[in-house]
Amino acid sequence: PLRTLKLGGMWGIQDWPPWMNAVTDDAALLPQVPSPEDVYVIVAGGPGKHSAVVPNCTFSRAVSRPITGVDA
């Protein structure tokens, strides 16, 4: 709920989408991402000590670019 978000130090920063700052109902449930299509799950590596989880900020966008011209 919105009331829980307000407890953190990040509430009201300029990076929030404008519609989030317009919500006034403390019981309102706010989405973590604009749409389900904005959720990406990427799995790399294998089990063991080299596994990692890299969480993303919720209101940023994923960017990927091909790497070309590199000898393997």
N, CA, C, O and CB atoms as a CASP TS submission, in Angstrom:
PFRMAT TS
TARGET T0000
AUTHOR 0000-0000-0000
METHOD Language model
MODEL 1
PARENT N/A
ATOM      1  N   PRO     1       0.816  -1.209   0.000  1.00  0.00           N
ATOM      2  CA  PRO     1       0.000   0.000   0.000  1.00  0.00           C
ATOM      3  C   PRO     1       0.859   1.274   0.000  1.00  0.00           C
ATOM      4  O   PRO     1       2.028   1.253   0.387  1.00  0.00           O
ATOM      5  CB  PRO     1      -0.928  -0.002   1.211  1.00  0.00           C
ATOM      6  N   LEU     2       0.269   2.346  -0.430  1.00  0.00           N
ATOM      7  CA  LEU     2       0.962   3.629  -0.492  1.00  0.00           C
ATOM      8  C   LEU     2       1.537   4.016   0.866  1.00  0.00           C
ATOM      9  O   LEU     2       2.636   4.566   0.934  1.00  0.00           O
ATOM     10  CB  LEU     2       0.017   4.717  -0.988  1.00  0.00           C
ATOM     11  N   ARG     3       0.814   3.738   1.946  1.00  0.00           N
ATOM     12  CA  ARG     3       1.304   4.129   3.278  1.00  0.00           C
ATOM     13  C   ARG     3       2.656   3.486   3.588  1.00  0.00           C
ATOM     14  O   ARG     3       3.484   4.084   4.275  1.00  0.00           O
ATOM     15  CB  ARG     3       0.283   3.739   4.357  1.00  0.00           C
ATOM     16  N   THR     4       2.883   2.270   3.083  1.00  0.00           N
ATOM     17  CA  THR     4       4.157   1.587   3.299  1.00  0.00           C
ATOM     18  C   THR     4       5.270   2.248   2.494  1.00  0.00           C
ATOM     19  O   THR     4       6.387   2.396   2.991  1.00  0.00           O
ATOM     20  CB  THR     4       4.043   0.104   2.922  1.00  0.00           C
ATOM     21  N   LEU     5       4.980   2.646   1.262  1.00  0.00           N
ATOM     22  CA  LEU     5       5.981   3.334   0.446  1.00  0.00           C
ATOM     23  C   LEU     5       6.419   4.648   1.084  1.00  0.00           C
ATOM     24  O   LEU     5       7.587   5.025   0.995  1.00  0.00           O
ATOM     25  CB  LEU     5       5.432   3.595  -0.954  1.00  0.00           C
ATOM     26  N   LYS     6       5.493   5.340   1.722  1.00  0.00           N
ATOM     27  CA  LYS     6       5.804   6.636   2.328  1.00  0.00           C
ATOM     28  C   LYS     6       6.757   6.520   3.516  1.00  0.00           C
ATOM     29  O   LYS     6       7.365   7.514   3.914  1.00  0.00           O
ATOM     30  CB  LYS     6       4.527   7.313   2.770  1.00  0.00           C
ATOM     31  N   LEU     7       6.896   5.327   4.085  1.00  0.00           N
ATOM     32  CA  LEU     7       7.791   5.144   5.227  1.00  0.00           C
ATOM     33  C   LEU     7       9.259   5.177   4.811  1.00  0.00           C
ATOM     34  O   LEU     7      10.125   5.501   5.623  1.00  0.00           O
ATOM     35  CB  LEU     7       7.483   3.828   5.926  1.00  0.00           C
ATOM     36  N   GLY     8       9.541   4.850   3.568  1.00  0.00           N
ATOM     37  CA  GLY     8      10.921   4.818   3.091  1.00  0.00           C
ATOM     38  C   GLY     8      11.423   6.196   2.731  1.00  0.00           C
ATOM     39  O   GLY     8      10.634   7.112   2.499  1.00  0.00           O
ATOM     40  N   GLY     9      12.716   6.344   2.684  1.00  0.00           N
ATOM     41  CA  GLY     9      13.319   7.633   2.372  1.00  0.00           C
ATOM     42  C   GLY     9      13.251   8.024   0.912  1.00  0.00           C
ATOM     43  O   GLY     9      13.624   9.144   0.563  1.00  0.00           O
ATOM     44  N   MET    10      12.780   7.127   0.038  1.00  0.00           N
ATOM     45  CA  MET    10      12.748   7.413  -1.389  1.00  0.00           C
ATOM     46  C   MET    10      11.419   8.010  -1.847  1.00  0.00           C
ATOM     47  O   MET    10      11.297   8.400  -3.008  1.00  0.00           O
ATOM     48  CB  MET    10      13.029   6.158  -2.162  1.00  0.00           C
ATOM     49  N   TRP    11      10.420   8.090  -0.967  1.00  0.00           N
ATOM     50  CA  TRP    11       9.109   8.589  -1.387  1.00  0.00           C
ATOM     51  C   TRP    11       9.192  10.071  -1.749  1.00  0.00           C
ATOM     52  O   TRP    11       9.776  10.868  -1.015  1.00  0.00           O
ATOM     53  CB  TRP    11       8.062   8.368  -0.274  1.00  0.00           C
ATOM     54  N   GLY    12       8.606  10.425  -2.877  1.00  0.00           N
ATOM     55  CA  GLY    12       8.543  11.823  -3.283  1.00  0.00           C
ATOM     56  C   GLY    12       9.743  12.309  -4.078  1.00  0.00           C
ATOM     57  O   GLY    12       9.823  13.497  -4.392  1.00  0.00           O
ATOM     58  N   ILE    13      10.677  11.429  -4.412  1.00  0.00           N
ATOM     59  CA  ILE    13      11.819  11.874  -5.204  1.00  0.00           C
ATOM     60  C   ILE    13      11.358  12.186  -6.621  1.00  0.00           C
ATOM     61  O   ILE    13      10.280  11.757  -7.034  1.00  0.00           O
ATOM     62  CB  ILE    13      12.941  10.801  -5.214  1.00  0.00           C
ATOM     63  N   GLN    14      12.148  12.913  -7.350  1.00  0.00           N
ATOM     64  CA  GLN    14      11.767  13.353  -8.684  1.00  0.00           C
ATOM     65  C   GLN    14      11.646  12.213  -9.690  1.00  0.00           C
ATOM     66  O   GLN    14      11.021  12.390 -10.736  1.00  0.00           O
ATOM     67  CB  GLN    14      12.760  14.350  -9.182  1.00  0.00           C
ATOM     68  N   ASP    15      12.221  11.058  -9.407  1.00  0.00           N
ATOM     69  CA  ASP    15      12.198   9.947 -10.358  1.00  0.00           C
ATOM     70  C   ASP    15      10.878   9.188 -10.402  1.00  0.00           C
ATOM     71  O   ASP    15      10.646   8.424 -11.339  1.00  0.00           O
ATOM     72  CB  ASP    15      13.290   8.997 -10.031  1.00  0.00           C
ATOM     73  N   TRP    16      10.008   9.378  -9.413  1.00  0.00           N
ATOM     74  CA  TRP    16       8.721   8.687  -9.444  1.00  0.00           C
ATOM     75  C   TRP    16       7.902   9.222 -10.606  1.00  0.00           C
ATOM     76  O   TRP    16       7.971  10.414 -10.907  1.00  0.00           O
ATOM     77  CB  TRP    16       7.957   8.862  -8.103  1.00  0.00           C
ATOM     78  N   PRO    17       7.119   8.360 -11.272  1.00  0.00           N
ATOM     79  CA  PRO    17       6.219   8.850 -12.317  1.00  0.00           C
ATOM     80  C   PRO    17       5.208   9.827 -11.706  1.00  0.00           C
ATOM     81  O   PRO    17       4.794   9.640 -10.561  1.00  0.00           O
ATOM     82  CB  PRO    17       5.486   7.665 -13.018  1.00  0.00           C
ATOM     83  N   PRO    18       4.806  10.857 -12.444  1.00  0.00           N
ATOM     84  CA  PRO    18       3.882  11.863 -11.898  1.00  0.00           C
ATOM     85  C   PRO    18       2.591  11.277 -11.333  1.00  0.00           C
ATOM     86  O   PRO    18       2.075  11.782 -10.336  1.00  0.00           O
ATOM     87  CB  PRO    18       3.537  12.857 -12.967  1.00  0.00           C
ATOM     88  N   TRP    19       2.061  10.222 -11.949  1.00  0.00           N
ATOM     89  CA  TRP    19       0.806   9.660 -11.456  1.00  0.00           C
ATOM     90  C   TRP    19       0.959   9.080 -10.062  1.00  0.00           C
ATOM     91  O   TRP    19      -0.019   9.040  -9.315  1.00  0.00           O
ATOM     92  CB  TRP    19       0.301   8.590 -12.404  1.00  0.00           C
ATOM     93  N   MET    20       2.156   8.627  -9.678  1.00  0.00           N
ATOM     94  CA  MET    20       2.338   8.094  -8.323  1.00  0.00           C
ATOM     95  C   MET    20       2.245   9.200  -7.281  1.00  0.00           C
ATOM     96  O   MET    20       1.707   8.988  -6.194  1.00  0.00           O
ATOM     97  CB  MET    20       3.690   7.377  -8.204  1.00  0.00           C
ATOM     98  N   ASN    21       2.759  10.361  -7.603  1.00  0.00           N
ATOM     99  CA  ASN    21       2.677  11.482  -6.657  1.00  0.00           C
ATOM    100  C   ASN    21       1.257  12.020  -6.546  1.00  0.00           C
ATOM    101  O   ASN    21       0.929  12.701  -5.574  1.00  0.00           O
ATOM    102  CB  ASN    21       3.621  12.604  -7.080  1.00  0.00           C
ATOM    103  N   ALA    22       0.403  11.719  -7.540  1.00  0.00           N
ATOM    104  CA  ALA    22      -0.979  12.201  -7.514  1.00  0.00           C
ATOM    105  C   ALA    22      -1.895  11.309  -6.675  1.00  0.00           C
ATOM    106  O   ALA    22      -2.996  11.730  -6.321  1.00  0.00           O
ATOM    107  CB  ALA    22      -1.518  12.296  -8.930  1.00  0.00           C
ATOM    108  N   VAL    23      -1.469  10.094  -6.350  1.00  0.00           N
ATOM    109  CA  VAL    23      -2.291   9.172  -5.559  1.00  0.00           C
ATOM    110  C   VAL    23      -2.329   9.658  -4.115  1.00  0.00           C
ATOM    111  O   VAL    23      -1.288   9.946  -3.525  1.00  0.00           O
ATOM    112  CB  VAL    23      -1.738   7.711  -5.638  1.00  0.00           C
ATOM    113  N   THR    24      -3.539   9.749  -3.546  1.00  0.00           N
ATOM    114  CA  THR    24      -3.678  10.244  -2.171  1.00  0.00           C
ATOM    115  C   THR    24      -4.243   9.204  -1.209  1.00  0.00           C
ATOM    116  O   THR    24      -4.186   9.401   0.005  1.00  0.00           O
ATOM    117  CB  THR    24      -4.562  11.462  -2.157  1.00  0.00           C
ATOM    118  N   ASP    25      -4.782   8.113  -1.718  1.00  0.00           N
ATOM    119  CA  ASP    25      -5.363   7.072  -0.875  1.00  0.00           C
ATOM    120  C   ASP    25      -4.244   6.205  -0.301  1.00  0.00           C
ATOM    121  O   ASP    25      -3.589   5.473  -1.042  1.00  0.00           O
ATOM    122  CB  ASP    25      -6.376   6.205  -1.678  1.00  0.00           C
ATOM    123  N   ASP    26      -4.019   6.282   1.008  1.00  0.00           N
ATOM    124  CA  ASP    26      -2.936   5.531   1.644  1.00  0.00           C
ATOM    125  C   ASP    26      -3.110   4.016   1.545  1.00  0.00           C
ATOM    126  O   ASP    26      -2.148   3.274   1.741  1.00  0.00           O
ATOM    127  CB  ASP    26      -2.831   5.925   3.089  1.00  0.00           C
ATOM    128  N   ALA    27      -4.323   3.548   1.244  1.00  0.00           N
ATOM    129  CA  ALA    27      -4.563   2.111   1.100  1.00  0.00           C
ATOM    130  C   ALA    27      -4.386   1.648  -0.349  1.00  0.00           C
ATOM    131  O   ALA    27      -4.500   0.455  -0.629  1.00  0.00           O
ATOM    132  CB  ALA    27      -5.970   1.763   1.588  1.00  0.00           C
ATOM    133  N   ALA    28      -4.112   2.567  -1.264  1.00  0.00           N
ATOM    134  CA  ALA    28      -3.974   2.217  -2.683  1.00  0.00           C
ATOM    135  C   ALA    28      -2.780   1.297  -2.899  1.00  0.00           C
ATOM    136  O   ALA    28      -1.716   1.490  -2.311  1.00  0.00           O
ATOM    137  CB  ALA    28      -3.825   3.484  -3.542  1.00  0.00           C
ATOM    138  N   LEU    29      -2.973   0.299  -3.748  1.00  0.00           N
ATOM    139  CA  LEU    29      -1.885  -0.595  -4.136  1.00  0.00           C
ATOM    140  C   LEU    29      -1.309  -0.079  -5.444  1.00  0.00           C
ATOM    141  O   LEU    29      -2.039   0.100  -6.418  1.00  0.00           O
ATOM    142  CB  LEU    29      -2.377  -2.081  -4.278  1.00  0.00           C
ATOM    143  N   LEU    30      -0.007   0.160  -5.469  1.00  0.00           N
ATOM    144  CA  LEU    30       0.642   0.721  -6.649  1.00  0.00           C
ATOM    145  C   LEU    30       1.489  -0.347  -7.329  1.00  0.00           C
ATOM    146  O   LEU    30       2.154  -1.131  -6.652  1.00  0.00           O
ATOM    147  CB  LEU    30       1.509   1.942  -6.271  1.00  0.00           C
ATOM    148  N   PRO    31       1.475  -0.388  -8.661  1.00  0.00           N
ATOM    149  CA  PRO    31       2.267  -1.402  -9.363  1.00  0.00           C
ATOM    150  C   PRO    31       3.759  -1.126  -9.260  1.00  0.00           C
ATOM    151  O   PRO    31       4.176   0.024  -9.120  1.00  0.00           O
ATOM    152  CB  PRO    31       1.857  -1.468 -10.826  1.00  0.00           C
ATOM    153  N   GLN    32       4.550  -2.168  -9.329  1.00  0.00           N
ATOM    154  CA  GLN    32       6.001  -2.027  -9.307  1.00  0.00           C
ATOM    155  C   GLN    32       6.552  -1.647 -10.668  1.00  0.00           C
ATOM    156  O   GLN    32       7.601  -1.009 -10.761  1.00  0.00           O
ATOM    157  CB  GLN    32       6.645  -3.310  -8.836  1.00  0.00           C
ATOM    158  N   VAL    33       5.850  -2.034 -11.724  1.00  0.00           N
ATOM    159  CA  VAL    33       6.246  -1.706 -13.093  1.00  0.00           C
ATOM    160  C   VAL    33       5.005  -1.246 -13.845  1.00  0.00           C
ATOM    161  O   VAL    33       3.891  -1.611 -13.468  1.00  0.00           O
ATOM    162  CB  VAL    33       6.917  -2.932 -13.808  1.00  0.00           C
ATOM    163  N   PRO    34       5.171  -0.444 -14.909  1.00  0.00           N
ATOM    164  CA  PRO    34       4.007   0.054 -15.647  1.00  0.00           C
ATOM    165  C   PRO    34       3.133  -1.049 -16.251  1.00  0.00           C
ATOM    166  O   PRO    34       1.911  -0.899 -16.281  1.00  0.00           O
ATOM    167  CB  PRO    34       4.468   0.966 -16.741  1.00  0.00           C
ATOM    168  N   SER    35       3.717  -2.145 -16.730  1.00  0.00           N
ATOM    169  CA  SER    35       2.923  -3.229 -17.314  1.00  0.00           C
ATOM    170  C   SER    35       3.686  -4.548 -17.171  1.00  0.00           C
ATOM    171  O   SER    35       4.901  -4.540 -16.976  1.00  0.00           O
ATOM    172  CB  SER    35       2.598  -2.938 -18.815  1.00  0.00           C
ATOM    173  N   PRO    36       2.980  -5.682 -17.268  1.00  0.00           N
ATOM    174  CA  PRO    36       3.662  -6.978 -17.164  1.00  0.00           C
ATOM    175  C   PRO    36       4.741  -7.173 -18.228  1.00  0.00           C
ATOM    176  O   PRO    36       5.709  -7.897 -17.997  1.00  0.00           O
ATOM    177  CB  PRO    36       2.650  -8.096 -17.268  1.00  0.00           C
ATOM    178  N   GLU    37       4.590  -6.541 -19.380  1.00  0.00           N
ATOM    179  CA  GLU    37       5.590  -6.660 -20.439  1.00  0.00           C
ATOM    180  C   GLU    37       6.922  -6.028 -20.044  1.00  0.00           C
ATOM    181  O   GLU    37       7.931  -6.272 -20.706  1.00  0.00           O
ATOM    182  CB  GLU    37       5.076  -6.017 -21.713  1.00  0.00           C
ATOM    183  N   ASP    38       6.949  -5.237 -19.000  1.00  0.00           N
ATOM    184  CA  ASP    38       8.172  -4.589 -18.544  1.00  0.00           C
ATOM    185  C   ASP    38       8.971  -5.436 -17.551  1.00  0.00           C
ATOM    186  O   ASP    38       9.985  -4.979 -17.024  1.00  0.00           O
ATOM    187  CB  ASP    38       7.836  -3.267 -17.917  1.00  0.00           C
ATOM    188  N   VAL    39       8.523  -6.660 -17.294  1.00  0.00           N
ATOM    189  CA  VAL    39       9.236  -7.551 -16.383  1.00  0.00           C
ATOM    190  C   VAL    39      10.099  -8.498 -17.215  1.00  0.00           C
ATOM    191  O   VAL    39       9.594  -9.191 -18.097  1.00  0.00           O
ATOM    192  CB  VAL    39       8.240  -8.350 -15.473  1.00  0.00           C
ATOM    193  N   TYR    40      11.386  -8.524 -16.936  1.00  0.00           N
ATOM    194  CA  TYR    40      12.325  -9.416 -17.618  1.00  0.00           C
ATOM    195  C   TYR    40      12.978 -10.321 -16.585  1.00  0.00           C
ATOM    196  O   TYR    40      13.401  -9.860 -15.525  1.00  0.00           O
ATOM    197  CB  TYR    40      13.403  -8.608 -18.407  1.00  0.00           C
ATOM    198  N   VAL    41      13.058 -11.593 -16.892  1.00  0.00           N
ATOM    199  CA  VAL    41      13.763 -12.538 -16.040  1.00  0.00           C
ATOM    200  C   VAL    41      14.932 -13.073 -16.856  1.00  0.00           C
ATOM    201  O   VAL    41      14.736 -13.672 -17.914  1.00  0.00           O
ATOM    202  CB  VAL    41      12.816 -13.702 -15.540  1.00  0.00           C
ATOM    203  N   ILE    42      16.136 -12.859 -16.369  1.00  0.00           N
ATOM    204  CA  ILE    42      17.342 -13.290 -17.063  1.00  0.00           C
ATOM    205  C   ILE    42      18.096 -14.242 -16.146  1.00  0.00           C
ATOM    206  O   ILE    42      18.374 -13.920 -14.990  1.00  0.00           O
ATOM    207  CB  ILE    42      18.234 -12.072 -17.474  1.00  0.00           C
ATOM    208  N   VAL    43      18.418 -15.400 -16.667  1.00  0.00           N
ATOM    209  CA  VAL    43      19.148 -16.396 -15.897  1.00  0.00           C
ATOM    210  C   VAL    43      20.481 -16.636 -16.587  1.00  0.00           C
ATOM    211  O   VAL    43      20.527 -16.870 -17.795  1.00  0.00           O
ATOM    212  CB  VAL    43      18.335 -17.724 -15.759  1.00  0.00           C
ATOM    213  N   ALA    44      21.553 -16.577 -15.832  1.00  0.00           N
ATOM    214  CA  ALA    44      22.886 -16.811 -16.391  1.00  0.00           C
ATOM    215  C   ALA    44      23.725 -17.564 -15.376  1.00  0.00           C
ATOM    216  O   ALA    44      23.481 -17.486 -14.172  1.00  0.00           O
ATOM    217  CB  ALA    44      23.574 -15.475 -16.787  1.00  0.00           C
ATOM    218  N   GLY    45      24.694 -18.279 -15.861  1.00  0.00           N
ATOM    219  CA  GLY    45      25.570 -19.013 -14.961  1.00  0.00           C
ATOM    220  C   GLY    45      24.956 -20.329 -14.544  1.00  0.00           C
ATOM    221  O   GLY    45      24.043 -20.836 -15.196  1.00  0.00           O
ATOM    222  N   GLY    46      25.445 -20.866 -13.484  1.00  0.00           N
ATOM    223  CA  GLY    46      24.968 -22.152 -13.005  1.00  0.00           C
ATOM    224  C   GLY    46      24.950 -22.189 -11.497  1.00  0.00           C
ATOM    225  O   GLY    46      25.238 -21.181 -10.851  1.00  0.00           O
ATOM    226  N   PRO    47      24.617 -23.330 -10.922  1.00  0.00           N
ATOM    227  CA  PRO    47      24.572 -23.424  -9.466  1.00  0.00           C
ATOM    228  C   PRO    47      25.973 -23.312  -8.867  1.00  0.00           C
ATOM    229  O   PRO    47      26.969 -23.661  -9.500  1.00  0.00           O
ATOM    230  CB  PRO    47      23.917 -24.741  -9.036  1.00  0.00           C
ATOM    231  N   GLY    48      26.019 -22.832  -7.670  1.00  0.00           N
ATOM    232  CA  GLY    48      27.307 -22.749  -6.990  1.00  0.00           C
ATOM    233  C   GLY    48      27.673 -21.333  -6.618  1.00  0.00           C
ATOM    234  O   GLY    48      26.836 -20.430  -6.630  1.00  0.00           O
ATOM    235  N   LYS    49      28.932 -21.156  -6.290  1.00  0.00           N
ATOM    236  CA  LYS    49      29.385 -19.873  -5.745  1.00  0.00           C
ATOM    237  C   LYS    49      29.414 -18.745  -6.768  1.00  0.00           C
ATOM    238  O   LYS    49      29.617 -17.592  -6.387  1.00  0.00           O
ATOM    239  CB  LYS    49      30.748 -20.033  -5.158  1.00  0.00           C
ATOM    240  N   HIS    50      29.222 -19.030  -8.040  1.00  0.00           N
ATOM    241  CA  HIS    50      29.255 -17.975  -9.046  1.00  0.00           C
ATOM    242  C   HIS    50      27.858 -17.510  -9.454  1.00  0.00           C
ATOM    243  O   HIS    50      27.721 -16.760 -10.421  1.00  0.00           O
ATOM    244  CB  HIS    50      30.008 -18.454 -10.265  1.00  0.00           C
ATOM    245  N   SER    51      26.829 -17.936  -8.742  1.00  0.00           N
ATOM    246  CA  SER    51      25.468 -17.497  -9.019  1.00  0.00           C
ATOM    247  C   SER    51      25.264 -16.099  -8.450  1.00  0.00           C
ATOM    248  O   SER    51      25.917 -15.717  -7.479  1.00  0.00           O
ATOM    249  CB  SER    51      24.434 -18.489  -8.427  1.00  0.00           C
ATOM    250  N   ALA    52      24.362 -15.342  -9.052  1.00  0.00           N
ATOM    251  CA  ALA    52      24.097 -13.989  -8.559  1.00  0.00           C
ATOM    252  C   ALA    52      22.687 -13.561  -8.925  1.00  0.00           C
ATOM    253  O   ALA    52      22.110 -14.035  -9.904  1.00  0.00           O
ATOM    254  CB  ALA    52      25.121 -12.991  -9.128  1.00  0.00           C
ATOM    255  N   VAL    53      22.149 -12.669  -8.132  1.00  0.00           N
ATOM    256  CA  VAL    53      20.882 -12.015  -8.427  1.00  0.00           C
ATOM    257  C   VAL    53      21.173 -10.531  -8.504  1.00  0.00           C
ATOM    258  O   VAL    53      21.783  -9.970  -7.595  1.00  0.00           O
ATOM    259  CB  VAL    53      19.779 -12.340  -7.347  1.00  0.00           C
ATOM    260  N   VAL    54      20.745  -9.892  -9.574  1.00  0.00           N
ATOM    261  CA  VAL    54      20.976  -8.458  -9.746  1.00  0.00           C
ATOM    262  C   VAL    54      19.615  -7.781  -9.888  1.00  0.00           C
ATOM    263  O   VAL    54      19.083  -7.700 -10.995  1.00  0.00           O
ATOM    264  CB  VAL    54      21.894  -8.164 -10.996  1.00  0.00           C
ATOM    265  N   PRO    55      19.043  -7.293  -8.786  1.00  0.00           N
ATOM    266  CA  PRO    55      17.745  -6.631  -8.885  1.00  0.00           C
ATOM    267  C   PRO    55      17.872  -5.290  -9.597  1.00  0.00           C
ATOM    268  O   PRO    55      18.935  -4.670  -9.612  1.00  0.00           O
ATOM    269  CB  PRO    55      17.137  -6.434  -7.493  1.00  0.00           C
ATOM    270  N   ASN    56      16.779  -4.870 -10.176  1.00  0.00           N
ATOM    271  CA  ASN    56      16.747  -3.628 -10.935  1.00  0.00           C
ATOM    272  C   ASN    56      15.871  -2.609 -10.215  1.00  0.00           C
ATOM    273  O   ASN    56      14.991  -2.985  -9.440  1.00  0.00           O
ATOM    274  CB  ASN    56      16.230  -3.874 -12.371  1.00  0.00           C
ATOM    275  N   CYS    57      16.099  -1.353 -10.458  1.00  0.00           N
ATOM    276  CA  CYS    57      15.181  -0.323  -9.976  1.00  0.00           C
ATOM    277  C   CYS    57      13.878  -0.480 -10.746  1.00  0.00           C
ATOM    278  O   CYS    57      13.897  -0.793 -11.936  1.00  0.00           O
ATOM    279  CB  CYS    57      15.781   1.124 -10.152  1.00  0.00           C
ATOM    280  N   THR    58      12.758  -0.268 -10.086  1.00  0.00           N
ATOM    281  CA  THR    58      11.484  -0.606 -10.705  1.00  0.00           C
ATOM    282  C   THR    58      11.040   0.316 -11.821  1.00  0.00           C
ATOM    283  O   THR    58      10.347  -0.140 -12.730  1.00  0.00           O
ATOM    284  CB  THR    58      10.448  -0.627  -9.682  1.00  0.00           C
ATOM    285  N   PHE    59      11.397   1.568 -11.802  1.00  0.00           N
ATOM    286  CA  PHE    59      10.898   2.470 -12.834  1.00  0.00           C
ATOM    287  C   PHE    59      11.975   2.873 -13.825  1.00  0.00           C
ATOM    288  O   PHE    59      11.967   3.990 -14.342  1.00  0.00           O
ATOM    289  CB  PHE    59      10.311   3.701 -12.200  1.00  0.00           C
ATOM    290  N   SER    60      12.893   1.970 -14.086  1.00  0.00           N
ATOM    291  CA  SER    60      13.886   2.215 -15.126  1.00  0.00           C
ATOM    292  C   SER    60      13.544   1.331 -16.325  1.00  0.00           C
ATOM    293  O   SER    60      12.628   0.512 -16.259  1.00  0.00           O
ATOM    294  CB  SER    60      15.340   1.931 -14.605  1.00  0.00           C
ATOM    295  N   ARG    61      14.269   1.498 -17.393  1.00  0.00           N
ATOM    296  CA  ARG    61      14.030   0.713 -18.600  1.00  0.00           C
ATOM    297  C   ARG    61      15.241  -0.156 -18.904  1.00  0.00           C
ATOM    298  O   ARG    61      16.385   0.249 -18.699  1.00  0.00           O
ATOM    299  CB  ARG    61      13.712   1.630 -19.796  1.00  0.00           C
ATOM    300  N   ALA    62      14.966  -1.350 -19.394  1.00  0.00           N
ATOM    301  CA  ALA    62      16.052  -2.246 -19.788  1.00  0.00           C
ATOM    302  C   ALA    62      16.626  -1.784 -21.122  1.00  0.00           C
ATOM    303  O   ALA    62      15.888  -1.378 -22.020  1.00  0.00           O
ATOM    304  CB  ALA    62      15.556  -3.718 -19.882  1.00  0.00           C
ATOM    305  N   VAL    63      17.929  -1.847 -21.241  1.00  0.00           N
ATOM    306  CA  VAL    63      18.603  -1.493 -22.490  1.00  0.00           C
ATOM    307  C   VAL    63      19.565  -2.621 -22.823  1.00  0.00           C
ATOM    308  O   VAL    63      20.372  -3.027 -21.987  1.00  0.00           O
ATOM    309  CB  VAL    63      19.356  -0.114 -22.378  1.00  0.00           C
ATOM    310  N   SER    64      19.476  -3.118 -24.034  1.00  0.00           N
ATOM    311  CA  SER    64      20.442  -4.125 -24.474  1.00  0.00           C
ATOM    312  C   SER    64      20.960  -3.724 -25.846  1.00  0.00           C
ATOM    313  O   SER    64      20.224  -3.189 -26.675  1.00  0.00           O
ATOM    314  CB  SER    64      19.804  -5.553 -24.512  1.00  0.00           C
ATOM    315  N   ARG    65      22.232  -3.991 -26.064  1.00  0.00           N
ATOM    316  CA  ARG    65      22.869  -3.646 -27.333  1.00  0.00           C
ATOM    317  C   ARG    65      23.756  -4.809 -27.755  1.00  0.00           C
ATOM    318  O   ARG    65      24.434  -5.410 -26.923  1.00  0.00           O
ATOM    319  CB  ARG    65      23.696  -2.324 -27.217  1.00  0.00           C
ATOM    320  N   PRO    66      23.751  -5.127 -29.049  1.00  0.00           N
ATOM    321  CA  PRO    66      24.641  -6.197 -29.504  1.00  0.00           C
ATOM    322  C   PRO    66      26.096  -5.749 -29.464  1.00  0.00           C
ATOM    323  O   PRO    66      26.404  -4.579 -29.689  1.00  0.00           O
ATOM    324  CB  PRO    66      24.265  -6.640 -30.924  1.00  0.00           C
ATOM    325  N   ILE    67      26.972  -6.680 -29.180  1.00  0.00           N
ATOM    326  CA  ILE    67      28.410  -6.406 -29.211  1.00  0.00           C
ATOM    327  C   ILE    67      28.947  -7.050 -30.485  1.00  0.00           C
ATOM    328  O   ILE    67      28.862  -8.267 -30.655  1.00  0.00           O
ATOM    329  CB  ILE    67      29.152  -6.960 -27.915  1.00  0.00           C
ATOM    330  N   THR    68      29.493  -6.242 -31.370  1.00  0.00           N
ATOM    331  CA  THR    68      30.001  -6.756 -32.641  1.00  0.00           C
ATOM    332  C   THR    68      31.473  -6.410 -32.795  1.00  0.00           C
ATOM    333  O   THR    68      31.981  -5.495 -32.148  1.00  0.00           O
ATOM    334  CB  THR    68      29.191  -6.191 -33.824  1.00  0.00           C
ATOM    335  N   GLY    69      32.145  -7.152 -33.657  1.00  0.00           N
ATOM    336  CA  GLY    69      33.538  -6.853 -33.944  1.00  0.00           C
ATOM    337  C   GLY    69      34.511  -7.269 -32.868  1.00  0.00           C
ATOM    338  O   GLY    69      35.634  -6.767 -32.821  1.00  0.00           O
ATOM    339  N   VAL    70      34.100  -8.185 -31.996  1.00  0.00           N
ATOM    340  CA  VAL    70      34.977  -8.641 -30.921  1.00  0.00           C
ATOM    341  C   VAL    70      35.389 -10.076 -31.218  1.00  0.00           C
ATOM    342  O   VAL    70      34.537 -10.938 -31.436  1.00  0.00           O
ATOM    343  CB  VAL    70      34.276  -8.535 -29.527  1.00  0.00           C
ATOM    344  N   ASP    71      36.692 -10.331 -31.228  1.00  0.00           N
ATOM    345  CA  ASP    71      37.178 -11.695 -31.445  1.00  0.00           C
ATOM    346  C   ASP    71      36.963 -12.519 -30.185  1.00  0.00           C
ATOM    347  O   ASP    71      37.309 -12.097 -29.082  1.00  0.00           O
ATOM    348  CB  ASP    71      38.677 -11.695 -31.846  1.00  0.00           C
ATOM    349  N   ALA    72      36.390 -13.692 -30.369  1.00  0.00           N
ATOM    350  CA  ALA    72      36.114 -14.552 -29.215  1.00  0.00           C
ATOM    351  C   ALA    72      37.317 -15.383 -28.861  1.00  0.00           C
ATOM    352  O   ALA    72      37.267 -16.168 -27.914  1.00  0.00           O
ATOM    353  CB  ALA    72      34.925 -15.456 -29.487  1.00  0.00           C
TER
END
